[in-house]
Amino acid sequence: MHESVLLEETIKSLNLKDDSIVVDMTLGFAGHSSQILKRIKNGYLFAFDQDEEALSYSKEKLLSIAPNFQIIDSNFIFAKEKLEKLNVRKVDAILYDLGVSSPQLDEDYRGFSYRFDAPLDMRMDKDNPLTAKIIVNTYSFKDLKKIFKDYGESKFSTSIANAIIKYRSKKEISTTLELVDIIKSAVPYKEKIKKHPAKQIFQALRIEVNNELFVLKKSLNDALELLDINGRLAVITFHSLEDKIVKHKFIEVTEIDNISKGLPNIPLDKQPNYRLITKKGIKASSEELSRNNRAHSATLRVIERIK
């Protein structure tokens, strides 16, 4: 079963109280949420997810701990409006774990993994009309190259996009391993030895299918507004694109403007509303890295509202 990354560090950083109101933006299989619920006996947990299997499993898991929670079947981009409908306008702690869960990767039919043969899907939300299959079979060369470069940070975005266009002119690309073979054919042999050539391309496709970076930017702004005074927001990222978004947003809302910096006493209205709890991202311990390979790419960043 899925092991939540940076679990102890994240729970500690949220600074939970017995009566905290908490939002888990990425419930998944309730690794973090179950630990949160144990610590807020007189508080309340709101948890968001759009994966049917995760919702079903996590409801049972959380009910075995306590009843003071509500699971909301929705993408976290809609969290602020969903919470407002429940008359929740301020909360004490918010968590994002932006990793794809192990069960999603391990279930071959979901199409997230380049290790199993499956239909090219990659949807977090099964009602989403866009799939990876549609992207690789209909996007132009220019658009394929752009998402492979921007979202996959691949040095071989041009050659891989070319190989896909050439292949699909003769036959539709339908499965994950079919795409893996196409990617392999477009990457130099010495690069294939270093790391699996499909990893970055599958990441790029997943981000495009689920519109992940736009969703994260929009949701982070909403989350910062939702925080009450002394409330904390913790975000676990798993690749540099996500981490840059979180890092830059956190710096933006905690910096003092250049004019005010030089003043001996900075007026209250010029002071930032937030402060960084983590100056640098927190990484997994050597002990966690030894037992959980997914932790290698994880970074935890935390911010607190101070006024």
C-alpha positions as CSV (number, residue, x, y, z in Angstrom):
1,M,0.0,0.0,0.0
2,H,1.0,3.6,-0.6
3,E,3.4,5.1,2.0
4,S,3.0,8.9,2.4
5,V,6.2,10.8,1.8
6,L,7.7,13.1,4.5
7,L,4.8,12.1,6.8
8,E,6.3,13.0,10.2
9,E,7.9,16.2,8.9
10,T,4.6,17.4,7.3
11,I,2.4,16.6,10.3
12,K,4.8,18.4,12.7
13,S,5.0,21.5,10.3
14,L,1.2,21.9,10.3
15,N,1.4,22.8,14.0
16,L,-2.0,21.2,14.7
17,K,-4.1,21.9,17.7
18,D,-6.8,19.7,19.3
19,D,-9.5,21.9,17.6
20,S,-7.8,22.7,14.3
21,I,-9.9,23.0,11.1
22,V,-7.8,21.3,8.4
23,V,-8.0,20.9,4.7
24,D,-6.2,18.0,2.9
25,M,-6.3,19.1,-0.7
26,T,-4.9,15.7,-1.9
27,L,-6.6,13.0,0.2
28,G,-5.3,10.0,-1.9
29,F,-5.2,6.9,0.3
30,A,-5.4,9.0,3.5
31,G,-1.8,8.6,4.7
32,H,-1.6,12.2,5.9
33,S,-5.3,12.6,6.6
34,S,-5.4,9.6,9.0
35,Q,-2.6,11.1,11.0
36,I,-4.2,14.6,11.0
37,L,-7.5,13.2,12.2
38,K,-5.9,11.5,15.2
39,R,-4.6,14.9,16.3
40,I,-7.8,17.0,16.0
41,K,-10.3,15.3,18.2
42,N,-12.3,18.5,18.6
43,G,-11.5,19.9,15.2
44,Y,-12.6,19.0,11.7
45,L,-11.0,17.7,8.5
46,F,-12.1,18.5,5.0
47,A,-10.4,16.3,2.3
48,F,-10.5,16.6,-1.5
49,D,-9.9,14.0,-4.1
50,Q,-11.5,13.0,-7.5
51,D,-10.2,9.4,-7.7
52,E,-13.1,7.0,-7.1
53,E,-10.9,4.2,-5.6
54,A,-9.1,6.6,-3.3
55,L,-12.4,8.1,-2.1
56,S,-13.9,4.8,-1.3
57,Y,-10.8,3.4,0.5
58,S,-10.1,6.6,2.4
59,K,-13.6,7.0,3.7
60,E,-13.4,3.5,5.4
61,K,-9.9,4.2,6.8
62,L,-10.9,7.6,8.3
63,L,-14.2,6.3,9.7
64,S,-12.1,3.7,11.7
65,I,-10.4,6.7,13.4
66,A,-13.1,9.3,14.0
67,P,-16.2,10.7,12.3
68,N,-15.2,14.4,12.3
69,F,-14.4,14.7,8.7
70,Q,-15.9,15.3,5.3
71,I,-14.6,14.0,2.0
72,I,-15.4,16.2,-1.1
73,D,-15.3,14.6,-4.5
74,S,-13.7,17.4,-6.4
75,N,-10.4,18.7,-7.9
76,F,-8.7,21.0,-5.4
77,I,-9.0,23.9,-7.8
78,F,-12.6,24.2,-6.6
79,A,-11.8,23.9,-2.9
80,K,-12.4,27.5,-1.9
81,E,-15.9,27.6,-3.5
82,K,-16.8,24.2,-2.2
83,L,-15.8,25.2,1.4
84,E,-17.6,28.5,1.1
85,K,-20.8,26.6,0.4
86,L,-20.2,24.8,3.7
87,N,-19.7,28.2,5.4
88,V,-16.0,27.5,5.9
89,R,-14.1,30.7,5.1
90,K,-11.0,30.3,7.3
91,V,-9.0,27.2,8.3
92,D,-6.0,26.5,10.5
93,A,-4.0,24.2,8.3
94,I,-3.8,23.1,4.6
95,L,-1.8,20.3,3.0
96,Y,-1.0,19.4,-0.5
97,D,0.8,16.1,-1.4
98,L,1.3,16.5,-5.2
99,G,2.7,13.1,-5.9
100,V,0.8,10.5,-7.9
101,S,0.0,7.7,-5.4
102,S,1.6,4.3,-5.6
103,P,-1.7,2.5,-6.3
104,Q,-2.4,4.8,-9.3
105,L,1.1,3.9,-10.6
106,D,0.8,0.3,-9.8
107,E,-2.6,-0.3,-11.3
108,D,-1.6,-0.9,-14.9
109,Y,-5.0,0.0,-16.4
110,R,-4.7,3.6,-15.3
111,G,-2.0,4.3,-17.9
112,F,0.2,6.4,-15.6
113,S,3.2,4.0,-15.7
114,Y,5.7,3.3,-18.4
115,R,6.4,0.0,-16.7
116,F,3.1,-1.7,-17.5
117,D,1.2,-2.1,-20.7
118,A,-2.2,-0.3,-20.5
119,P,-4.4,2.0,-22.6
120,L,-2.9,5.5,-22.8
121,D,-5.1,7.3,-20.2
122,M,-3.4,9.2,-17.3
123,R,-6.6,10.9,-16.0
124,M,-6.8,11.6,-12.3
125,D,-10.5,12.3,-12.9
126,K,-12.2,9.7,-15.1
127,D,-14.8,12.2,-16.2
128,N,-12.1,14.3,-17.8
129,P,-12.6,14.1,-21.7
130,L,-8.8,14.5,-22.4
131,T,-6.6,11.4,-22.3
132,A,-2.9,10.8,-23.1
133,K,-4.1,8.8,-26.1
134,I,-5.9,11.9,-27.6
135,I,-2.8,14.0,-27.0
136,V,-0.3,11.7,-28.7
137,N,-2.6,11.1,-31.7
138,T,-4.0,14.6,-32.3
139,Y,-1.6,17.3,-31.0
140,S,0.6,19.0,-33.6
141,F,4.4,18.5,-33.7
142,K,4.8,22.0,-32.3
143,D,2.5,21.3,-29.4
144,L,4.0,17.9,-28.6
145,K,7.5,19.3,-28.6
146,K,6.4,22.2,-26.3
147,I,4.8,20.0,-23.6
148,F,7.7,17.5,-23.7
149,K,10.2,20.4,-23.3
150,D,8.2,22.5,-20.8
151,Y,6.5,19.8,-18.7
152,G,9.0,17.0,-19.1
153,E,12.1,19.1,-19.3
154,S,13.3,16.6,-22.0
155,K,16.4,17.3,-24.1
156,F,15.0,15.1,-26.8
157,S,11.6,16.7,-27.2
158,T,12.1,17.4,-30.9
159,S,13.2,13.9,-31.8
160,I,10.5,12.3,-29.7
161,A,7.7,14.5,-31.1
162,N,9.0,13.7,-34.6
163,A,9.0,9.9,-33.9
164,I,5.4,10.1,-32.6
165,I,4.2,12.0,-35.7
166,K,5.9,9.5,-38.0
167,Y,4.5,6.5,-36.2
168,R,0.9,7.7,-35.9
169,S,0.8,8.5,-39.6
170,K,0.7,4.8,-40.2
171,K,-1.0,3.5,-37.0
172,E,-2.9,5.0,-34.0
173,I,-0.9,4.9,-30.7
174,S,-3.0,3.1,-28.2
175,T,-1.0,1.7,-25.3
176,T,1.7,2.8,-22.8
177,L,4.3,0.3,-24.0
178,E,3.7,1.2,-27.6
179,L,4.5,4.8,-26.7
180,V,7.6,3.7,-24.7
181,D,9.0,1.9,-27.7
182,I,8.5,5.0,-29.8
183,I,10.2,7.2,-27.2
184,K,13.1,4.7,-27.0
185,S,13.6,4.8,-30.7
186,A,14.1,8.6,-30.6
187,V,16.6,8.7,-27.7
188,P,20.4,8.0,-28.0
189,Y,21.5,4.7,-26.5
190,K,23.9,6.3,-23.9
191,E,20.9,8.3,-22.5
192,K,18.8,5.2,-22.2
193,I,21.4,3.7,-19.9
194,K,21.3,6.7,-17.5
195,K,17.6,6.6,-16.9
196,H,14.3,5.4,-18.4
197,P,13.7,7.6,-21.4
198,A,10.0,7.6,-21.0
199,K,9.9,9.0,-17.5
200,Q,10.0,12.7,-18.4
201,I,7.6,12.2,-21.4
202,F,5.0,10.4,-19.2
203,Q,5.3,13.2,-16.6
204,A,4.7,15.7,-19.4
205,L,1.6,13.9,-20.7
206,R,0.2,13.5,-17.1
207,I,0.6,17.2,-16.4
208,E,-1.1,18.1,-19.7
209,V,-4.0,15.7,-19.3
210,N,-4.7,16.9,-15.8
211,N,-3.8,20.6,-16.4
212,E,-1.7,20.3,-13.2
213,L,0.4,23.4,-13.2
214,F,-2.5,25.8,-13.9
215,V,-4.6,24.0,-11.2
216,L,-1.7,24.3,-8.7
217,K,-1.2,28.1,-9.3
218,K,-4.8,28.9,-9.0
219,S,-5.3,26.7,-5.9
220,L,-2.3,28.0,-4.1
221,N,-3.7,31.6,-4.3
222,D,-7.0,30.4,-2.9
223,A,-5.3,28.4,-0.1
224,L,-3.3,31.4,1.1
225,E,-6.6,33.4,1.3
226,L,-8.2,30.5,3.3
227,L,-5.6,30.5,6.0
228,D,-6.5,32.0,9.3
229,I,-4.0,34.0,11.4
230,N,-1.3,31.5,12.6
231,G,-2.6,29.0,10.1
232,R,-0.1,27.0,8.1
233,L,0.1,25.7,4.5
234,A,2.4,22.8,3.7
235,V,3.1,21.6,0.1
236,I,5.0,18.5,-0.9
237,T,6.2,18.6,-4.6
238,F,7.8,15.9,-6.6
239,H,9.4,17.7,-9.6
240,S,11.1,21.0,-10.3
241,L,8.1,22.5,-12.2
242,E,5.8,22.2,-9.2
243,D,8.5,23.2,-6.7
244,K,9.3,26.4,-8.6
245,I,5.7,27.4,-8.6
246,V,5.4,26.9,-4.8
247,K,8.8,28.4,-4.0
248,H,8.2,31.6,-6.0
249,K,4.6,32.0,-4.6
250,F,5.9,31.7,-1.1
251,I,8.7,34.2,-1.7
252,E,6.3,36.6,-3.4
253,V,3.9,36.7,-0.4
254,T,6.6,36.9,2.3
255,E,8.9,39.5,0.8
256,I,9.0,43.2,2.0
257,D,9.0,45.6,-0.9
258,N,12.3,47.3,-1.8
259,I,11.2,50.8,-0.6
260,S,10.1,49.5,2.8
261,K,13.3,47.4,3.3
262,G,15.4,50.5,4.0
263,L,13.2,51.9,6.7
264,P,14.3,51.5,10.4
265,N,10.8,50.6,11.4
266,I,8.6,49.0,8.7
267,P,5.0,50.1,9.0
268,L,2.5,47.3,9.8
269,D,0.7,47.8,6.4
270,K,4.0,47.3,4.6
271,Q,4.8,44.1,6.4
272,P,3.9,40.8,4.6
273,N,0.9,38.8,5.7
274,Y,2.9,35.5,5.7
275,R,6.2,34.2,6.9
276,L,8.3,31.3,5.6
277,I,8.5,28.4,8.1
278,T,11.0,26.5,5.8
279,K,13.7,28.8,4.3
280,K,14.8,25.8,2.2
281,G,12.7,22.9,1.2
282,I,12.7,19.9,3.6
283,K,14.0,16.7,2.0
284,A,13.4,13.1,3.2
285,S,15.8,11.6,5.8
286,S,18.3,8.9,4.8
287,E,16.2,6.4,6.7
288,E,13.1,7.2,4.7
289,L,15.0,7.2,1.4
290,S,16.2,3.7,2.2
291,R,12.7,2.4,2.5
292,N,10.7,4.6,0.1
293,N,12.2,5.3,-3.4
294,R,9.5,7.9,-4.1
295,A,10.9,10.1,-1.4
296,H,14.0,11.0,-3.4
297,S,12.3,13.7,-5.4
298,A,10.1,15.0,-2.7
299,T,10.4,18.6,-1.3
300,L,8.3,20.0,1.6
301,R,7.7,23.8,1.8
302,V,5.7,25.4,4.6
303,I,4.3,29.0,5.1
304,E,2.4,30.6,7.9
305,R,-0.1,33.5,7.9
306,I,0.9,36.1,10.5
307,K,-1.6,38.9,9.9
